[in-house]
Amino acid sequence: MDVKEAVRSALTYAADLFADQQIDDLCLEEVQRDEYGKDWCITVGFTRRGARPGAMQAVLGLPRVYKVVRVSSDGALRSVTNREV
């Protein structure tokens, strides 16, 4: 699986997994291989329409959420974790 296929898979997985949370602006943020060169670790970012931002975030816009979608070389979803900013 090349990087473009891995990114497409990660975006599709994220869209499906978080569909009930009313996400917007889903996009690619970062791509890297794991330490063994087997899995793709793809960071995706999005906003949640239902999120209630604090006072400062209300001025700046909805907070962005970042997730690392780990996709194996055969295209299987391995994990989805929070990406600390």
Buried (B, 14 or more C-beta within 10 A) or exposed (E): BEEEEBBBBBBEBBEEBBEEEEBEEBEEBEBEEEEEEEBBBBBBBBBBEEBEBEEEEEEEEBBBBBBBBBBBEEEEBBEBEEBEE
